[in-house]
Amino acid sequence: MKNVKVGLLPFYVALYDATSPEMRPEIEAYYRAIAEKLRGQALDVLTCPVCRLEEEFSAALHQFHQDGAQAVITLHLAYSPSLESARPLAKTPLPLIVLDTTPDDLFDPTVDSARIMYNHGIHGVQDMCNLLRRNGKPFVICAGHATHSDVLKRVSDAAHAAAAWYHLSNAKVGMVGDPFQGMGDFQIAEAQREQLGIQVVSYPLDQDTTALDAVRQEALEEEYRLDRQRYRFGADIPLDTYFATERVGLAIRAWIRQEGLTAFSMNFQAAGTVPCFPTMPFSEACKAMSRGIGYAGEGDALTAAFVGALLQSWPDATFAEMFCPNWRDNTIFFSHMGEFNPNAADGKPHMIVKDFPFAPGFDPTCIMGHMKPGRACFANLAPTADGFRLVLAEGEMQKLPERIGSFENSVSGWFKPDVPLCRFLEEYSRAGGTHHGVLVYGATAETLRHLSTFGGIALSVIA
């Protein structure tokens, strides 16, 4: 997992500063200790002065947002009256995670009753959460002792899901060509895109070759040098084919940078139909995912945005598509024409020249590889009649032999869901899952399900 930047918001009450000022040193020390523990959970933690009054909460949340936090973790250091924080919390665009904990793990008749003052924050949590629900502000709550339970790991998991949702709701997706005509499952109206917060920008296919001509030969040679380190090269790759393919890829990369895109999608049918897009740069789709830029094929802006969002927390996630069932072994063959995240490869991927009969463009160089073995969660964001549904299923990517016959020069992997294959396929389509999705290594359904909470969307977990 990548580190996620979060703001740790400390709750307190002004009354105690007036009546029990001697509490503050221990209260503030506890806040610093929790911040430090969270930093050990793949989180970059922003802190602020202890908040008691509405203007203090507003200032802290504004600063967290300005400093690039992708989520806010609340921590009640004692009781805090909810109306001091309710308006600022309702207004912040940042996802909320409630850490419901106390300094002491033991509170029985043997303890000093003075410890009540340091350990009663839970009813402040209850006061606040009631107001969050009434104000329509989604939140995830994680309760437990910071040392004697797994609560901080659960908070971290929720924060990574929160960061993914935050990126999805601020996605900017580039579209190269129109969506594949007739593919309806992933296509959504502009109003539905706006519901999620996804912006779409079209690549100017009517332009001349200026963007291609702007790619310097030095840049192509540097890309070649790097690719020779990153990938195994087939002996039959002509250098002019490589440079011609990567020229298109680097032009797309420059456009992504110029537009500030978080993801992009290409319709392979457009390749070779216009001078500025003479072939399908499959390799750039692969490299983009390895850099954290989302991708999906065939003009699927929705899944591209989803991939880009998940990559911010799980850098080995990859665009994936279910192709063929292996009924005998309860596995599904995952593949695509030439697009996958090299971070998800088993070993070093290799580069080939790919036969490309599906459009007028020339045969491009492509990055191929087998998906690595290990636990993963297949995730799909499916449009519904009235919104969206998150569909999740855990399973095991299978270990493949080093040589796998005619599959050698393809993107390939076999996924074994945790439930029988027939049931998985039935429930997946019953939930409306689309034929494009994301294979997320290192994530569980328990973690990814928080996306539905933050987004207020329906959820189906196949388990």
C-alpha positions in Angstrom: 0.0 0.0 0.0 1.0 3.6 -0.6 1.0 6.0 2.3 -2.1 8.1 2.4 -2.1 11.7 3.8 -4.7 12.2 6.5 -5.6 14.9 9.0 -6.0 13.8 12.7 -8.7 16.0 14.2 -8.6 16.2 18.0 -11.9 16.9 19.9 -12.0 18.5 23.3 -14.3 20.9 25.3 -13.5 24.4 26.4 -15.2 23.8 29.8 -12.4 21.5 30.9 -9.8 24.2 30.1 -11.6 26.5 32.5 -12.3 23.9 35.2 -9.4 21.4 34.9 -6.5 23.1 33.1 -4.1 20.5 34.6 -5.5 17.9 32.2 -4.1 19.5 29.1 -0.5 18.2 29.2 -1.7 14.5 29.4 -4.4 15.1 26.8 -2.0 16.7 24.3 0.6 14.0 24.9 -2.0 11.3 24.1 -2.9 13.1 20.9 0.7 13.1 19.8 1.1 9.5 20.7 -1.9 8.4 18.6 -0.5 10.5 15.7 2.8 8.7 16.0 1.2 5.3 16.1 -0.9 6.1 13.0 2.3 7.0 11.2 3.3 3.4 11.6 0.2 2.3 9.6 1.1 3.6 6.1 -0.3 7.0 6.9 1.2 10.5 6.6 -0.5 12.3 9.5 -1.2 16.0 9.7 -1.9 17.4 13.1 -3.3 20.7 14.4 -4.0 22.4 17.8 -6.6 20.7 20.0 -10.1 21.8 18.8 -12.9 22.9 21.2 -15.0 25.6 19.4 -16.6 25.8 16.0 -14.1 28.2 14.6 -11.2 26.0 15.7 -12.7 22.9 13.9 -13.3 25.0 10.8 -9.8 26.3 10.7 -8.3 22.8 11.2 -10.4 21.2 8.5 -9.6 24.0 6.1 -5.9 23.6 6.8 -6.1 19.8 6.3 -7.7 20.3 3.0 -5.2 23.0 1.9 -2.3 20.7 2.9 -3.6 17.8 0.7 -5.2 15.5 3.2 -7.3 12.8 1.5 -9.3 11.9 4.7 -9.9 13.1 8.2 -9.6 10.9 11.3 -11.5 12.1 14.3 -10.2 11.5 17.8 -12.2 12.4 20.9 -9.7 13.3 23.7 -12.7 13.8 26.0 -16.4 14.6 25.6 -16.9 17.3 23.0 -20.3 18.8 22.4 -21.3 18.0 18.8 -22.8 21.4 17.8 -19.3 22.9 18.0 -18.1 20.5 15.1 -21.3 19.6 13.3 -21.3 22.4 10.7 -17.6 22.2 9.8 -17.8 18.4 9.5 -20.8 18.5 7.3 -19.2 21.0 5.0 -15.8 19.4 4.5 -15.4 17.5 1.2 -12.9 15.1 3.0 -14.1 11.6 3.9 -14.4 11.0 7.7 -13.1 8.1 9.8 -14.1 8.0 13.5 -11.4 6.5 15.7 -13.3 5.5 18.9 -10.7 4.8 21.5 -9.4 5.9 24.9 -6.0 6.0 26.6 -6.7 3.2 29.1 -7.6 -0.3 28.2 -8.8 -1.2 31.7 -11.6 0.5 33.4 -13.0 -1.5 36.3 -13.7 -0.9 40.0 -10.0 -1.0 40.8 -9.0 2.1 38.8 -8.8 5.6 40.2 -12.2 7.4 39.5 -10.2 10.4 38.3 -9.4 8.5 35.1 -13.0 9.1 34.1 -11.9 12.5 32.8 -9.5 11.0 30.4 -11.6 8.0 29.2 -15.1 9.2 28.5 -14.6 10.4 24.9 -16.9 7.6 23.6 -20.1 9.5 24.4 -18.7 12.5 22.6 -18.3 10.1 19.6 -22.0 9.0 20.0 -23.1 12.7 20.1 -21.1 13.5 17.0 -22.1 10.5 15.0 -25.8 11.2 15.6 -25.3 14.6 14.1 -23.3 13.2 11.2 -26.1 10.9 10.3 -28.7 13.7 10.6 -26.6 15.9 8.4 -26.1 13.2 5.8 -22.4 13.1 6.2 -21.0 9.6 5.6 -18.4 8.2 7.9 -16.7 4.9 8.9 -16.2 4.2 12.6 -13.5 1.9 14.1 -13.6 1.2 17.8 -10.9 -0.5 20.0 -7.9 0.2 22.1 -4.9 1.6 20.2 -2.4 -0.8 21.6 -4.5 -3.9 22.5 -6.5 -4.3 19.4 -6.2 -4.0 15.6 -8.2 -0.7 15.5 -5.3 1.4 14.0 -4.9 -1.1 11.2 -8.7 -0.9 10.5 -8.4 2.9 10.6 -5.6 2.8 8.1 -7.6 0.4 5.8 -10.5 2.8 6.0 -8.2 5.7 5.2 -6.9 4.0 2.1 -10.4 3.4 0.9 -11.3 7.0 1.7 -8.4 8.2 -0.3 -9.5 6.1 -3.3 -13.0 7.5 -3.1 -11.7 11.0 -2.8 -9.6 10.5 -5.9 -12.6 9.0 -7.7 -14.8 11.9 -6.9 -12.2 14.3 -8.2 -11.2 12.2 -11.3 -10.3 13.8 -14.6 -10.4 11.3 -17.4 -9.0 11.6 -20.9 -10.8 10.0 -23.8 -9.0 9.0 -27.0 -11.7 8.2 -29.5 -15.4 7.6 -28.8 -16.5 4.7 -26.6 -16.8 1.4 -28.4 -20.1 1.5 -30.3 -22.6 -0.9 -28.9 -20.9 -1.6 -25.5 -23.5 -0.4 -23.1 -22.6 -1.6 -19.6 -20.0 1.0 -18.8 -21.4 3.9 -20.6 -23.0 6.5 -18.4 -24.8 9.8 -19.0 -23.1 13.1 -18.1 -25.4 13.5 -15.2 -24.2 10.2 -13.8 -20.6 11.2 -14.2 -21.3 14.4 -12.4 -22.9 12.4 -9.6 -19.6 10.8 -9.0 -17.5 13.9 -9.8 -15.8 12.5 -12.9 -14.8 15.0 -15.5 -14.0 13.8 -19.1 -11.7 15.5 -21.6 -11.5 14.4 -25.2 -8.2 14.0 -27.0 -8.2 16.2 -30.1 -8.1 13.6 -32.9 -8.8 16.3 -35.5 -5.3 17.8 -34.8 -2.4 17.4 -37.2 0.9 15.6 -36.3 2.2 18.6 -34.2 1.9 16.6 -30.9 3.8 13.7 -32.5 6.4 16.0 -34.0 7.0 17.6 -30.6 8.3 14.4 -29.2 12.1 14.8 -29.4 14.3 11.9 -30.5 16.3 12.3 -27.3 13.1 11.6 -25.3 12.5 8.4 -27.4 16.1 7.2 -26.8 15.8 7.8 -23.1 12.5 5.9 -23.1 14.2 3.1 -24.9 17.1 3.0 -22.4 14.6 2.8 -19.5 12.5 0.1 -21.2 15.5 -2.0 -21.8 16.0 -2.0 -18.0 12.3 -2.6 -17.2 11.3 -5.2 -19.7 12.7 -8.1 -21.7 12.9 -7.3 -25.4 12.0 -9.8 -28.1 14.8 -10.2 -30.7 12.4 -9.3 -33.5 11.5 -5.8 -32.4 12.5 -3.3 -35.1 13.8 -0.1 -33.6 11.7 2.0 -36.0 8.5 0.2 -34.9 9.4 0.8 -31.2 10.1 4.5 -31.8 7.0 5.0 -33.9 4.8 3.4 -31.2 6.5 5.2 -28.3 6.2 8.5 -30.1 2.4 8.1 -29.9 2.7 7.0 -26.3 4.8 10.0 -25.3 2.5 12.4 -27.1 -0.4 10.9 -25.0 1.7 11.2 -21.9 2.4 14.9 -22.6 -1.4 15.4 -23.0 -2.1 13.7 -19.7 0.4 15.9 -18.0 -0.8 19.1 -19.7 -4.5 18.4 -18.8 -3.7 17.1 -15.3 -5.5 13.8 -16.0 -5.9 11.1 -13.3 -6.9 8.5 -15.9 -7.5 7.9 -19.6 -9.1 5.4 -21.9 -8.5 4.6 -25.6 -10.8 3.0 -28.2 -8.4 0.8 -30.3 -10.8 1.2 -33.3 -9.6 4.8 -33.7 -5.9 3.8 -34.2 -4.7 4.6 -37.7 -7.9 6.5 -38.7 -6.3 10.0 -38.2 -2.7 11.2 -38.6 -2.2 12.1 -34.9 -3.1 8.6 -33.7 -1.4 6.2 -36.1 -1.4 3.1 -33.8 -2.6 1.9 -30.5 0.1 2.7 -27.8 -0.8 -0.2 -25.6 2.6 0.1 -23.8 1.8 3.6 -22.6 -1.5 2.3 -21.0 0.7 -0.2 -19.1 3.3 2.4 -18.1 0.7 4.9 -17.1 -0.9 2.4 -14.6 2.6 1.7 -13.2 2.9 5.5 -12.5 -0.6 5.7 -10.8 -2.6 6.9 -13.8 -5.8 5.0 -14.3 -6.7 3.2 -17.5 -9.5 1.2 -19.0 -10.0 0.0 -22.6 -12.6 0.8 -25.3 -13.5 4.3 -24.0 -14.6 3.2 -20.5 -14.2 6.5 -18.6 -15.9 5.1 -15.5 -13.6 2.1 -15.0 -10.5 4.2 -15.9 -11.4 6.7 -13.2 -11.9 3.8 -10.8 -8.6 2.2 -11.6 -6.8 5.6 -11.1 -8.5 6.0 -7.8 -7.5 2.6 -6.5 -3.9 3.0 -7.7 -3.4 5.9 -5.3 -3.7 3.4 -2.4 -2.8 0.1 -4.0 -0.1 0.6 -6.7 -0.3 -3.0 -7.9 -4.0 -2.7 -8.9 -4.6 -3.3 -12.6 -7.3 -3.0 -15.2 -8.6 -6.5 -15.9 -11.3 -8.3 -17.8 -12.8 -11.7 -17.4 -12.6 -13.7 -20.6 -13.0 -17.4 -20.3 -14.2 -19.7 -17.5 -12.2 -22.8 -16.6 -15.1 -24.8 -15.2 -12.9 -27.8 -14.3 -10.6 -25.9 -12.0 -13.0 -23.1 -10.8 -10.9 -20.4 -12.3 -11.4 -17.5 -14.7 -9.0 -16.4 -17.4 -8.2 -12.7 -17.1 -6.7 -10.9 -20.0 -6.9 -7.9 -22.4 -5.5 -6.9 -25.7 -2.3 -5.4 -24.4 -3.0 -3.4 -21.3 -2.1 -4.3 -17.7 -0.1 -2.8 -14.9 3.5 -4.1 -15.0 3.5 -3.8 -11.2 1.1 -6.7 -11.2 3.4 -8.9 -13.3 5.0 -12.1 -12.2 8.7 -11.3 -12.9 9.9 -9.0 -15.6 7.3 -8.4 -18.4 8.5 -8.6 -22.0 8.0 -6.4 -25.1 6.9 -7.7 -28.5 5.4 -6.4 -31.7 1.7 -7.3 -31.6 -0.4 -8.3 -34.6 -3.1 -5.6 -34.8 -5.8 -6.4 -37.4 -8.6 -4.6 -35.6 -7.9 -1.1 -36.9 -5.9 0.5 -39.8 -3.0 1.4 -37.5 0.4 -0.3 -37.8 1.4 -3.2 -35.6 2.6 -1.6 -32.3 5.1 -2.7 -29.7 3.4 -4.0 -26.6 4.2 -5.0 -23.0 3.1 -8.6 -22.1 3.2 -10.6 -18.9 1.6 -13.0 -16.6 -0.2 -11.7 -13.5 1.5 -12.5 -10.3 0.1 -15.1 -7.9 -1.4 -14.0 -4.5 -4.5 -12.8 -2.8 -6.5 -10.1 -4.5 -9.9 -8.6 -4.7 -11.8 -8.1 -7.9 -13.7 -4.8 -7.8 -16.2 -3.4 -10.2 -18.1 -0.1 -10.2 -21.4 -0.8 -12.0 -23.9 1.8 -13.2 -27.5 1.0 -12.0 -30.9 2.5 -12.8 -30.6 5.0 -10.0 -26.9 5.3 -9.3 -24.0 2.9 -8.9 -23.2 -0.4 -7.2 -19.8 -1.6 -5.9 -19.3 -5.3 -6.6 -16.5 -7.1 -4.8 -15.1 -10.6 -4.7 -11.9 -12.0 -3.1 -9.9 -14.8 -4.5 -6.4 -16.1 -5.4 -4.4 -15.4 -8.5 -2.9 -18.6 -9.6 0.8 -19.3 -9.9 1.6 -20.0 -13.6 4.5 -21.9 -15.1 7.2 -19.7 -16.6 6.2 -21.0 -20.1 2.6 -21.3 -20.9 2.5 -22.3 -24.6 0.5 -20.1 -26.9 -0.4 -17.7 -24.0 3.2 -16.6 -23.7 2.8 -13.5 -25.8 -0.4 -12.3 -24.1 -1.6 -10.6 -20.9 -2.8 -13.5 -18.9 -3.8 -14.7 -15.5 -6.2 -17.1 -13.9 -8.3 -16.0 -10.9 -9.8 -18.5 -8.5 -12.7 -16.8 -6.5 -13.3 -17.9 -3.0 -16.7 -19.2 -3.9 -17.5 -21.8 -6.6 -17.1 -20.4 -10.0 -20.7 -21.0 -11.1 -22.0 -19.1 -8.0 -19.5 -16.3 -8.5 -20.6 -15.7 -12.1 -24.3 -15.9 -11.2 -24.0 -13.4 -8.3 -21.7 -11.1 -10.3 -24.2 -10.7 -13.1 -27.1 -10.6 -10.8 -25.5 -7.6 -9.1 -25.1 -6.0 -12.5 -21.3 -6.2 -12.7 -19.8 -4.9 -16.0 -17.3 -6.7 -18.2 -14.5 -4.3 -17.1 -13.1 -4.3 -13.6 -10.0 -3.9 -11.4 -7.9 -6.6 -9.8 -6.6 -5.1 -6.6 -3.6 -6.9 -5.0 -3.2 -6.3 -1.3 -6.8 -5.3 -0.7 -9.7 -7.2 0.9 -13.4 -6.8 0.4 -13.7 -5.7 4.0 -11.4 -2.7 3.2 -12.9 -1.9 -0.2 -16.5 -2.0 1.0 -15.8 1.3 2.8 -15.9 2.9 -0.7 -19.7 2.3 -0.8 -20.1 4.0 2.6 -18.1 7.1 1.5 -19.9 7.3 -1.8 -23.3 6.4 -0.5 -23.7 3.7 -3.2 -25.1 0.1 -3.1 -22.8 -2.8 -2.3 -22.6 -6.5 -3.3 -19.9 -8.7 -1.7 -19.7 -12.1 -3.3 -18.6 -14.4 -0.4 
